[in-house]
Amino acid sequence: MKKTILVVDDDDGVLSALCMLLRAEGYIPLAMTSPEQALAVLKREDVACILMDLNYSTDTTSGEEGLALIRAIRQLDELVPVVVMTGWGTIEVAVNSIKQGANDFIQKPWENERLLSIINSQSQLVAAQKQAQKLRQQNQLLREEANRNDAIVAQSPLTLELLQTIAHVANSDASVMFTGENGTGKSMFARYLHQLSPRSQAELISVNMGAVSETLFESEMFGHVKGSFTDAKTTRIGRFELADEGSLFLDEIANTPYSQQGKLLRVLEEKQFEKVGSSKTQHTDFRLITATNCDLAVAVNEGKFRKDLLYRINTLVIEIPPLRQRPEDIIPLANSFLAKAAKKYARPALTLTAEAQALLQAYPWPGNVRELAHVMERAQILSKREQIYSSDLGLSGAPELIETLPLASTSSCATAPEVPDLRTMEEIEMALVTQRLAYFNGDATKAAESLGFSRSAFYRRLEKLKT
């Protein structure tokens, strides 16, 4: 990509010579004759380097106009390289220009090779600094992501089908919205989608929209320039810029403040934005992934969510089923969380007793995978034995569930080996159905939903088991 060089000098002959030289070297020169013109350009254009004189029409000897211009440039952009040129090449002038924020100094008449070498080295240095700043912010976000429970366990038919769907849509660049209850693992599946996509070599930038306050929304999403508001002590890169060439995951999208949804819609449609405190338009290229546990159609009808924004984000909708509808995943997930907790706290990994496993499968998991992860971490920390028993799980309603479990011992002090479960599959299934009905106080609809059945299919299953 060709780099733009801003050239500022009140001598038409100097401007003409410099523009000719720069074009021959593949640059795009922008020639301005006054500091005012230069600042106007800098507010709206991205430039790789500024090549400027120190003296202009009102003062041709002191260099004060040029020094004031350098200070003004630094108020707008901390990093853009500034190379000063002057025919009054004293050491004092050079030192003052560097103190005010210039990067280098060259005397007129210049040597073409040296001038081009300075422009090239300074623009490359600043490009590297900007990339390092971007990487620092990306790495901070990645460290936060790394602390999440992100192991995908796929034993149930529903989860396997879900992974196939994600793999099928990953190669497209269409917006994807994950829906489902709280704690089902929507952010984990969003990362999986990114990993399978052509953008996997770039970053996935995640934003919890529910944690972004309305007052800081623009700064967080679009970034800000130094001095744009009271606490803006440095320039900040926003999430849209960080996600350039990668994927942007907006979690809890329904919690976006209504007053900010129009601004969000604009950047999603046009892929361009301005930092807070800047009128310079920047472009970004990302794949949008969102997630919500809300019914956005209802939110639209209630006036809480913009209909045009909904149509922008719901090109492809993938629903994540609750954990109670994929019981085959429960024990493998529990073991995975135990192993992770053991590593985190540098303790031996514990195993689940058969009784504990039965309780985990009978429990309806209103908090889904997130709740299971917390239960396993707590059990790993608090258990004082080599195995985890049902009493270690601390599940709400567990005593009632335990009473229905057909295992011999529920004592937290049991040390004898447990008797293996020798019942037939039909007997085990009948026991599980009975447990669910007992837990939901005979409500067949809720029991059926917790097992992943429709009410009619549940009754047919129950009749078959009774015969």
TIKOLMI-185269 format. One record per residue (C-alpha): residue number from 1; chain; x, y, z. Coordinates in pm, 1 decimal. Layout:
<rs>
   pos   unit         px         py         pz
   NUM      A          X          Y          Z
...
</rs>
This chain:
<rs>
   pos   unit         px         py         pz
     1      A        0.0        0.0        0.0
     2      A      134.5      344.4      -95.6
     3      A      219.6      570.8      196.9
     4      A      100.4      930.8      215.4
     5      A      360.0     1198.3      299.6
     6      A      243.1     1542.5      415.0
     7      A      481.5     1813.8      288.3
     8      A      452.2     2163.1      442.5
     9      A      650.8     2455.7      298.5
    10      A      563.5     2804.8      172.6
    11      A      812.3     2780.9     -116.2
    12      A      640.2     2651.1     -431.2
    13      A      972.0     2543.6     -578.6
    14      A     1055.9     2330.9     -274.9
    15      A      708.8     2174.4     -277.3
    16      A      732.3     2091.4     -646.7
    17      A     1076.0     1929.7     -610.8
    18      A      977.5     1726.3     -306.3
    19      A      650.6     1606.6     -461.0
    20      A      833.1     1495.2     -774.0
    21      A     1092.0     1304.4     -567.8
    22      A      831.5     1136.7     -348.6
    23      A      610.9     1029.5     -640.4
    24      A      913.3      875.7     -811.4
    25      A      970.7      667.2     -496.3
    26      A      611.1      542.8     -482.7
    27      A      478.1      777.4     -213.2
    28      A      162.8      991.5     -230.6
    29      A      260.7     1352.5     -148.6
    30      A       13.9     1604.2       -3.8
    31      A      154.9     1955.7      -46.5
    32      A       47.4     2236.7      189.8
    33      A      180.4     2591.7      216.4
    34      A       82.5     2684.7      573.9
    35      A       58.8     2531.6      924.0
    36      A     -319.9     2584.7      921.2
    37      A     -359.6     2381.1      603.3
    38      A     -133.2     2109.5      740.0
    39      A     -335.9     2071.5     1060.9
    40      A     -662.9     2055.3      864.4
    41      A     -522.7     1769.8      654.7
    42      A     -389.6     1585.4      958.7
    43      A     -734.5     1589.6     1120.6
    44      A     -890.9     1401.1      830.3
    45      A     -608.0     1196.3      673.6
    46      A     -373.2      918.4      783.2
    47      A      -16.6     1009.1      689.7
    48      A      299.2      801.0      720.8
    49      A      530.2     1099.7      771.5
    50      A      529.4     1481.9      785.2
    51      A      806.9     1671.1      607.8
    52      A      791.7     2034.6      717.2
    53      A      970.5     2366.0      708.3
    54      A     1025.5     2566.8     1026.8
    55      A      981.9     2914.2      880.3
    56      A      678.9     3058.7      701.0
    57      A      562.7     3392.8      563.4
    58      A      502.3     3574.4      893.6
    59      A      842.7     3484.4     1040.7
    60      A     1123.1     3370.9      813.1
    61      A     1411.7     3333.2     1056.9
    62      A     1320.8     3226.8     1414.6
    63      A     1148.9     2895.4     1342.4
    64      A      875.3     2975.4     1598.9
    65      A      591.6     2905.8     1354.6
    66      A      736.7     2562.7     1280.5
    67      A      787.9     2484.8     1650.1
    68      A      425.9     2582.3     1719.9
    69      A      316.3     2356.0     1435.3
    70      A      509.1     2063.5     1586.2
    71      A      337.3     2117.2     1920.9
    72      A       -4.3     2129.2     1750.5
    73      A       74.5     1810.2     1556.6
    74      A      162.7     1631.2     1877.9
    75      A     -172.1     1731.2     2025.9
    76      A     -343.1     1556.3     1734.7
    77      A     -113.2     1256.9     1691.2
    78      A      151.6     1131.4     1934.2
    79      A      323.6      897.4     1692.6
    80      A      324.1     1038.7     1338.2
    81      A      691.0     1101.6     1244.3
    82      A      786.9     1465.9     1188.8
    83      A     1099.7     1550.2      987.4
    84      A     1201.3     1916.2     1004.4
    85      A     1370.9     2100.8      714.8
    86      A     1518.9     2446.3      730.7
    87      A     1774.7     2660.6      559.1
    88      A     1875.9     2799.0      897.2
    89      A     2038.4     2479.6     1015.9
    90      A     2181.6     2571.7     1351.1
    91      A     2223.4     2322.7     1632.4
    92      A     1996.3     2535.3     1853.7
    93      A     1707.0     2517.9     1606.2
    94      A     1755.8     2144.0     1562.8
    95      A     1756.6     2083.3     1939.0
    96      A     1444.6     2296.0     1990.5
    97      A     1254.7     2110.5     1717.9
    98      A     1342.7     1772.8     1869.9
    99      A     1236.4     1897.4     2215.7
   100      A      899.5     2002.1     2075.5
   101      A      841.1     1654.9     1930.5
   102      A     1016.4     1630.3     1593.4
   103      A     1174.5     1295.1     1508.4
   104      A     1460.0     1410.2     1286.1
   105      A     1616.9     1715.1     1126.3
   106      A     1759.5     1783.9      779.3
   107      A     1912.4     2100.1      634.0
   108      A     1827.2     2257.0      299.4
   109      A     1943.0     2190.7       35.8
   110      A     1888.6     1823.0      111.7
   111      A     2046.9     1509.1      -22.0
   112      A     1777.2     1296.4     -182.7
   113      A     1912.9      963.3      -57.4
   114      A     1944.5     1081.3      301.7
   115      A     1600.0     1240.3      298.3
   116      A     1436.9      924.6      159.8
   117      A     1627.4      710.8      411.6
   118      A     1498.1      923.1      701.4
   119      A     1137.2      910.9      576.2
   120      A     1154.0      534.0      527.2
   121      A     1314.8      456.2      863.4
   122      A     1087.2      690.3     1060.7
   123      A      766.2      563.7      897.8
   124      A      870.6      202.2      956.0
   125      A      956.3      274.7     1320.0
   126      A      619.0      436.1     1387.6
   127      A      434.7      155.2     1208.0
   128      A      613.0      -91.0     1437.5
   129      A      520.8      117.2     1744.9
   130      A      154.4      122.7     1643.3
   131      A      158.4     -252.0     1584.0
   132      A      321.0     -308.1     1924.7
   133      A       52.9      -95.8     2091.9
   134      A     -216.2     -294.7     1915.8
   135      A      -55.0     -624.7     2016.1
   136      A      -27.9     -516.8     2381.5
   137      A     -400.6     -449.3     2396.1
   138      A     -481.2     -768.3     2206.5
   139      A     -260.5     -974.2     2439.9
   140      A     -433.8     -827.0     2743.9
   141      A     -769.4     -936.4     2601.5
   142      A     -630.3    -1279.5     2515.1
   143      A     -499.2    -1326.9     2870.0
   144      A     -849.7    -1255.2     2997.7
   145      A     -992.8    -1504.5     2747.0
   146      A     -739.8    -1771.4     2847.1
   147      A     -883.9    -1783.1     3198.9
   148      A    -1220.1    -1902.7     3070.9
   149      A    -1335.2    -2264.4     3057.3
   150      A    -1298.1    -2326.3     2686.5
   151      A    -1267.5    -2704.1     2642.4
   152      A    -1536.3    -2831.0     2404.7
   153      A    -1687.3    -3161.2     2512.9
   154      A    -1910.6    -3322.0     2253.4
   155      A    -2062.0    -3656.0     2353.3
   156      A    -2431.8    -3586.7     2302.7
   157      A    -2596.6    -3596.0     1957.8
   158      A    -2714.4    -3237.4     2002.8
   159      A    -2362.8    -3107.4     2065.9
   160      A    -2216.9    -3305.4     1776.0
   161      A    -2482.7    -3165.3     1545.2
   162      A    -2408.4    -2815.6     1675.9
   163      A    -2037.4    -2849.9     1596.2
   164      A    -2121.2    -2968.6     1244.7
   165      A    -2339.4    -2661.3     1190.9
   166      A    -2063.5    -2428.5     1311.4
   167      A    -1809.3    -2598.3     1084.3
   168      A    -2047.9    -2558.8      791.3
   169      A    -2090.9    -2181.0      834.3
   170      A    -1733.9    -2102.2      943.5
   171      A    -1596.8    -2054.9      591.4
   172      A    -1845.9    -1782.2      508.2
   173      A    -1795.9    -1426.0      631.0
   174      A    -2160.8    -1384.1      729.2
   175      A    -2257.5    -1246.2     1069.4
   176      A    -2344.4    -1521.2     1319.0
   177      A    -2560.3    -1480.2     1628.4
   178      A    -2552.1    -1744.3     1902.9
   179      A    -2864.6    -1767.8     2118.3
   180      A    -2942.1    -1972.7     2426.1
   181      A    -2974.8    -1961.7     2802.4
   182      A    -2714.4    -1809.5     3032.0
   183      A    -2413.8    -2032.7     3089.4
   184      A    -2457.4    -2262.4     2787.5
   185      A    -2113.7    -2176.7     2648.4
   186      A    -2197.6    -1927.1     2373.6
   187      A    -1859.0    -1753.4     2401.6
   188      A    -1681.2    -2090.4     2378.6
   189      A    -1865.1    -2176.8     2056.4
   190      A    -1788.7    -1828.7     1921.6
   191      A    -1416.8    -1898.0     1970.7
   192      A    -1461.4    -2235.1     1800.9
   193      A    -1625.6    -2063.3     1502.1
   194      A    -1335.0    -1819.8     1475.3
   195      A    -1078.1    -2101.2     1496.0
   196      A    -1242.3    -2276.1     1199.2
   197      A    -1275.4    -1959.1      990.4
   198      A    -1032.5    -1820.0      728.8
   199      A     -962.5    -1539.1      978.9
   200      A     -816.1    -1774.1     1239.9
   201      A     -462.4    -1640.2     1189.1
   202      A     -580.7    -1300.5     1317.4
   203      A     -736.1    -1233.1     1657.7
   204      A    -1082.7    -1284.8     1801.4
   205      A    -1163.3     -970.5     2000.6
   206      A    -1439.2    -1021.1     2259.7
   207      A    -1650.6     -750.7     2422.0
   208      A    -1905.9     -805.2     2697.0
   209      A    -2158.2     -540.8     2595.2
   210      A    -2325.2     -562.7     2933.3
   211      A    -2003.7     -441.2     3098.4
   212      A    -1952.2     -137.5     2870.9
   213      A    -2101.3      172.3     3033.5
   214      A    -2291.8      419.0     2818.1
   215      A    -2047.9      701.4     2897.5
   216      A    -1743.8      498.5     2789.0
   217      A    -1906.4      317.7     2498.5
   218      A    -1746.2      516.9     2216.5
   219      A    -1403.0      519.9     2379.5
   220      A    -1413.9      143.3     2437.8
   221      A    -1543.7       51.5     2093.4
   222      A    -1387.2      318.0     1869.1
   223      A    -1088.0      430.1     2076.2
   224      A     -985.2      786.6     2164.6
   225      A     -700.5     1027.0     2102.7
   226      A     -488.1     1178.7     2374.2
   227      A     -656.4     1477.9     2539.4
   228      A    -1001.2     1411.8     2393.5
   229      A    -1147.8     1413.6     2747.4
   230      A    -1024.1     1461.0     3102.2
   231      A     -885.1     1112.0     3165.0
   232      A     -756.4     1052.9     2810.4
   233      A     -387.2     1068.4     2901.0
   234      A     -281.6      845.5     2609.7
   235      A     -426.3      741.7     2274.7
   236      A     -635.5      423.6     2298.6
   237      A     -710.7      170.2     2026.4
   238      A    -1077.3       66.0     2021.1
   239      A    -1215.5     -284.3     1982.1
   240      A    -1316.6     -237.5     1617.2
   241      A     -962.1     -144.3     1524.7
   242      A     -817.2     -432.0     1728.4
   243      A    -1043.2     -675.6     1541.2
   244      A     -918.5     -564.6     1197.6
   245      A     -865.9     -872.5      973.0
   246      A     -997.4    -1096.4     1252.7
   247      A    -1332.4    -1152.4     1424.7
   248      A    -1526.4     -932.1     1666.9
   249      A    -1743.0    -1109.3     1926.1
   250      A    -2008.3     -891.0     2089.8
   251      A    -2139.4    -1090.4     2384.7
   252      A    -2466.6     -991.4     2554.7
   253      A    -2551.0     -777.4     2250.5
   254      A    -2900.3     -708.7     2388.1
   255      A    -2743.4     -499.1     2666.4
   256      A    -2604.2     -239.3     2424.0
   257      A    -2742.3      101.7     2534.4
   258      A    -3019.8      205.2     2295.6
   259      A    -2862.0      548.9     2252.8
   260      A    -2544.4      384.6     2119.1
   261      A    -2706.7      125.8     1890.8
   262      A    -2719.4      367.8     1596.4
   263      A    -2342.7      424.9     1619.3
   264      A    -2288.7       51.6     1638.5
   265      A    -2509.0       -1.3     1333.6
   266      A    -2309.8      248.9     1129.1
   267      A    -1973.6       79.3     1184.8
   268      A    -2125.5     -264.9     1119.6
   269      A    -2270.1     -144.6      787.9
   270      A    -1986.7       74.5      663.0
   271      A    -1686.7      -82.1      842.4
   272      A    -1557.0      265.6      927.4
   273      A    -1544.8      482.9     1238.8
   274      A    -1373.9      779.3     1405.7
   275      A    -1187.4      780.7     1736.2
   276      A    -1328.5     1002.0     2010.0
   277      A    -1168.9     1345.3     1966.6
   278      A    -1074.9     1286.5     1602.7
   279      A    -1254.2     1356.5     1275.1
   280      A    -1025.7     1117.6     1087.2
   281      A    -1221.9      823.9      942.1
   282      A    -1062.9      482.0      986.9
   283      A    -1156.4      159.9      809.9
   284      A    -1169.1     -187.5      959.3
   285      A    -1240.7     -537.1      826.1
   286      A    -1379.8     -799.3     1064.7
   287      A    -1622.2    -1090.2     1088.8
   288      A    -1904.7    -1018.4     1332.5
   289      A    -2015.0    -1276.0     1591.6
   290      A    -2274.9    -1192.4     1855.8
   291      A    -2449.1    -1373.7     2141.0
   292      A    -2757.3    -1315.9     2351.4
   293      A    -2985.2    -1498.0     2591.8
   294      A    -3269.6    -1256.2     2514.3
   295      A    -3545.0    -1276.8     2256.3
   296      A    -3440.1     -977.9     2045.3
   297      A    -3768.1     -978.5     1852.2
   298      A    -3946.6     -910.1     2181.4
   299      A    -3687.5     -642.8     2266.8
   300      A    -3758.2     -475.2     1931.0
   301      A    -4133.9     -473.5     2000.8
   302      A    -4067.2     -322.8     2344.8
   303      A    -3854.3      -46.9     2193.1
   304      A    -3535.1     -166.1     2360.2
   305      A    -3349.4     -285.6     2050.6
   306      A    -3331.5     -140.4     1700.5
   307      A    -3493.9     -349.6     1428.5
   308      A    -3233.3     -245.9     1167.9
   309      A    -2952.9     -351.8     1403.3
   310      A    -3121.2     -689.8     1457.6
   311      A    -3135.1     -748.1     1081.3
   312      A    -2766.1     -658.4     1056.0
   313      A    -2651.4     -914.5     1315.6
   314      A    -2887.4    -1212.1     1262.5
   315      A    -2779.6    -1329.5      917.1
   316      A    -2715.9    -1675.0     1067.1
   317      A    -2865.9    -1774.2     1402.9
   318      A    -2735.4    -2077.4     1594.7
   319      A    -2910.7    -2184.1     1914.0
   320      A    -2704.6    -2348.6     2188.9
   321      A    -2915.2    -2611.6     2371.2
   322      A    -2918.1    -2607.1     2754.9
   323      A    -2710.6    -2864.5     2939.4
   324      A    -3019.5    -3053.7     3058.8
   325      A    -3095.7    -3140.6     2694.5
   326      A    -2750.4    -3292.5     2639.4
   327      A    -2701.2    -3518.4     2945.5
   328      A    -2430.1    -3724.9     2771.4
   329      A    -2201.4    -3421.0     2806.6
   330      A    -2243.9    -3376.9     3182.9
   331      A    -1992.4    -3629.7     3320.1
   332      A    -1722.7    -3564.7     3056.0
   333      A    -1759.3    -3191.9     3122.2
   334      A    -1743.3    -3246.4     3497.7
   335      A    -1422.1    -3448.0     3464.7
   336      A    -1273.5    -3180.5     3239.0
   337      A    -1352.0    -2906.1     3491.9
   338      A    -1208.0    -3116.4     3775.7
   339      A     -882.6    -3161.1     3584.3
   340      A     -861.5    -2790.4     3511.7
   341      A     -928.1    -2699.9     3876.0
   342      A     -665.4    -2950.8     3993.3
   343      A     -407.9    -2789.3     3764.8
   344      A     -510.2    -2439.6     3872.3
   345      A     -471.2    -2514.6     4243.6
   346      A     -180.5    -2759.9     4207.9
   347      A     -373.6    -3046.0     4369.1
   348      A     -420.9    -3409.7     4267.6
   349      A     -714.7    -3456.1     4029.8
   350      A    -1014.7    -3613.1     4202.6
   351      A    -1262.8    -3860.2     4056.8
   352      A    -1640.1    -3876.4     4090.8
   353      A    -1813.5    -4160.0     4270.5
   354      A    -2097.6    -4335.8     4091.2
   355      A    -2339.0    -4173.7     4333.2
   356      A    -2201.9    -3827.5     4256.8
   357      A    -2224.0    -3896.7     3883.9
   358      A    -2587.3    -4003.6     3917.5
   359      A    -2666.6    -3685.5     4110.6
   360      A    -2495.8    -3469.9     3848.7
   361      A    -2706.9    -3629.5     3575.0
   362      A    -3030.0    -3601.7     3774.2
   363      A    -2978.1    -3232.7     3854.8
   364      A    -3150.6    -2994.5     3604.9
   365      A    -2861.4    -2741.9     3582.8
   366      A    -3048.1    -2411.1     3562.9
   367      A    -2709.3    -2237.5     3534.1
   368      A    -2596.5    -2477.5     3259.5
   369      A    -2226.6    -2535.7     3186.2
   370      A    -2115.0    -2231.9     3385.0
   371      A    -2285.9    -2367.6     3697.2
   372      A    -2131.8    -2712.0     3643.0
   373      A    -1785.1    -2554.5     3615.4
   374      A    -1830.7    -2368.4     3944.6
   375      A    -1964.2    -2678.5     4121.9
   376      A    -1666.6    -2885.9     4008.6
   377      A    -1412.3    -2621.1     4104.8
   378      A    -1569.3    -2587.0     4448.7
   379      A    -1577.4    -2964.0     4498.9
   380      A    -1213.2    -2996.7     4393.9
   381      A    -1114.0    -2732.1     4649.8
   382      A    -1328.6    -2847.0     4943.8
   383      A    -1314.8    -3226.3     4914.7
   384      A    -1082.3    -3388.0     5169.4
   385      A    -1089.7    -3734.2     5011.8
   386      A     -958.5    -3895.3     4697.0
   387      A    -1305.2    -3907.2     4546.7
   388      A    -1592.2    -3662.3     4523.0
   389      A    -1915.9    -3777.9     4682.8
   390      A    -2263.9    -3635.3     4634.6
   391      A    -2236.6    -3447.9     4964.3
   392      A    -1933.3    -3260.1     4825.3
   393      A    -2129.5    -3112.9     4537.3
   394      A    -2346.1    -2871.5     4735.3
   395      A    -2629.9    -2877.9     4482.3
   396      A    -2960.2    -2709.2     4561.0
   397      A    -3229.7    -2973.1     4613.1
   398      A    -2966.6    -3248.8     4632.4
   399      A    -3110.8    -3420.3     4946.6
   400      A    -3442.1    -3481.1     4770.0
   401      A    -3264.5    -3609.8     4462.0
   402      A    -3035.0    -3834.7     4665.8
   403      A    -3333.0    -4000.4     4829.9
   404      A    -3452.0    -4116.0     4488.8
   405      A    -3111.0    -4248.0     4380.1
   406      A    -3093.8    -4631.4     4400.4
   407      A    -2740.6    -4639.7     4540.9
   408      A    -2662.1    -4805.0     4871.6
   409      A    -2470.7    -4539.1     5059.4
   410      A    -2505.7    -4161.6     5085.0
   411      A    -2283.1    -4114.4     5387.2
   412      A    -2002.3    -3862.3     5346.7
   413      A    -1788.7    -4093.4     5563.2
   414      A    -1829.1    -4405.9     5350.2
   415      A    -1497.5    -4571.5     5278.8
   416      A    -1603.5    -4912.3     5149.5
   417      A    -1587.7    -4967.5     4771.9
   418      A    -1919.6    -4897.9     4604.4
   419      A    -2120.8    -5181.5     4455.2
   420      A    -2132.0    -5155.8     4073.5
   421      A    -2470.0    -5076.4     3921.2
   422      A    -2593.8    -5406.3     3769.0
   423      A    -2938.6    -5291.7     3664.0
   424      A    -3063.3    -5325.3     3306.5
   425      A    -3073.8    -5021.4     3079.0
   426      A    -3453.5    -5009.1     3107.1
   427      A    -3429.5    -5007.6     3487.5
   428      A    -3171.3    -4728.9     3484.4
   429      A    -3381.2    -4526.3     3242.2
   430      A    -3694.6    -4579.1     3451.3
   431      A    -3506.4    -4465.0     3762.9
   432      A    -3386.1    -4148.1     3587.3
   433      A    -3737.6    -4067.0     3460.3
   434      A    -3874.9    -4120.5     3810.9
   435      A    -3606.1    -3894.4     3958.5
   436      A    -3688.2    -3611.7     3719.8
   437      A    -4061.4    -3636.4     3789.6
   438      A    -3990.0    -3628.6     4161.9
   439      A    -3759.3    -3328.2     4128.2
   440      A    -4017.7    -3129.7     3932.4
   441      A    -4299.7    -3231.9     4170.1
   442      A    -4476.1    -3439.8     3906.7
   443      A    -4467.9    -3169.9     3636.3
   444      A    -4428.5    -3387.6     3324.4
   445      A    -4364.5    -3091.4     3093.3
   446      A    -4063.6    -2970.6     3292.7
   447      A    -3934.4    -3324.4     3340.3
   448      A    -3962.5    -3386.1     2964.7
   449      A    -3778.4    -3062.4     2881.2
   450      A    -3497.0    -3147.4     3123.4
   451      A    -3445.7    -3479.0     2943.2
   452      A    -3466.2    -3327.5     2596.2
   453      A    -3807.4    -3480.0     2511.4
   454      A    -4134.4    -3325.1     2401.7
   455      A    -4425.8    -3389.3     2639.9
   456      A    -4584.0    -3645.8     2404.2
   457      A    -4252.6    -3827.0     2345.6
   458      A    -4194.2    -3833.2     2721.4
   459      A    -4532.0    -4000.2     2784.0
   460      A    -4467.7    -4255.3     2509.2
   461      A    -4132.4    -4334.9     2670.2
   462      A    -4293.1    -4367.7     3009.9
   463      A    -4562.9    -4605.5     2880.0
   464      A    -4299.7    -4818.6     2708.7
   465      A    -4097.0    -4844.4     3030.4
   466      A    -4403.0    -4945.1     3233.0
   467      A    -4495.9    -5234.1     2999.3
</rs>
